[in-house]
Every structure is written in structure tokens, then in C-alpha cells.
Amino acid sequence: MRGRFISFEGIDGAGKSTQHAWLVEYLRRQGRTVVATREPGGTPLGEKLRTLLLAEPMHLETEALLMFAARREHVAQVIEPALARGDWVICDRFVDASFAYQGGGRGLDWEKLQALSDWVLGELQPDLTLIFDAPVEIAQKRLHAATANPDRFEQEQAAFFERVRAAYLRIASENPQRVRLIDATQTPEHINKSLEKLIAIY
């Protein structure tokens, strides 16, 4: 039986990584076999590419291509084998992040991103995508409080994150069967309860 694939998305500071860790532990307590992973990264090669992507300035198309190169390795080496075993894959960011950050934030043509997605992923999509949504000013306050050495994405200005957030909201509106918006301004406990209810149907 094929496993389940859940991705976590949202602008920096929305709190998705905290909830990602919570859900992984929750599912394991329920007896699920869970692969917890992230993008960019997830494999030895992907983690090396992550270091470059988060630190080195580059052309926006180079950035997108490296993101998808890391993703191809991630899918081939981690995600597809785990799903074939029947495991649950819980991923901190996946392909929607490219549309939101490189497409919305950087302004790269969505058709180019779609072509890359079709090539790299084929029919593969998460069964469920959770987009953690919060106003940019709230997310930035959280980010600045929690991050001593921000990477080059985290250093972007508020206008960049407004565009990223708008792209995520577009993704949610265009994919209602797959995507659920989570109000990330709620307390962690309220969000935990919401996730429990969502996961119960899977």
C-alpha cells in the first residue's frame, strides 16, 4: 500500500517548521513509520546544494534550476522509495515553495517553473499540503526573534515576502483538493488540534 505524502509550506517565520516537527512525532506515536525530510536538502547532495542556495548570490534561473536539481535527487533517493514502502513522508517545503519563492518572490515565469515541475516530478504531488499563513509583519517579528544568522532568503525585505505570501494564497485557491490553509496566528496548541483533525481522514 502506497504511503502518504504531506508537505508543509509558508513564508519564513510562519511557524511551519515547528509544526512539521510536532506532526512527525505525533504520527510516530500513532504507530506510523515516518520519514521526516526537507527542501532544499533531504539527501547528501541536496544538503550541499542547500548550503549554496542559502548563502551564495546567483541568477534567479540558476536558483530555480538548483532547487529542482536538489528536488530530483530528493524524489529519487528518498521520497519515492519511502512511499513505495508504505511510509509517511512529511516534508518541510516541496515544489510549491519554488512557485512561491522563485515565482512569486523573484518574479520567475510560472510557465518555466511548471515545465521544470513536469519534468522533475511527473505526476508526483503531495497528498496534502499545509500552507501556514500569517501576515508578513507577524512572521518577520518571529523570524527576527528566533534567527541569529539569517540566510539570504530570510534577509529579504517585507515586499518580497508579501509577494511570496500572495503566491501561496494563489496556490491554495487553485488547488483546493490538495491544499489546506492554516491560520498561523493561532496558538501552537490550536494548530496541533487542527492538524490532528486533518490527519484523521488520511
Secondary structure, 3 states (H helix, E strand, C coil): CCCCEEEEEECCCCCHHHHHHHHHHHHHHCCCCEEEEECCCCCHHHHHHHHHHHHCCCCHHHHHHHHHHHHHHHHHHHHHHHHHHCCEEEEECCHHHHHHHHHHHCCCCHHHHHHHHHHHHCCCCCCEEEEEECCHHHHHHHHHHHCCCCCCCCCCCHHHHHHHHHHHHHHHHHCCCCEEEEECCCCHHHHHHHHHHHHHCC
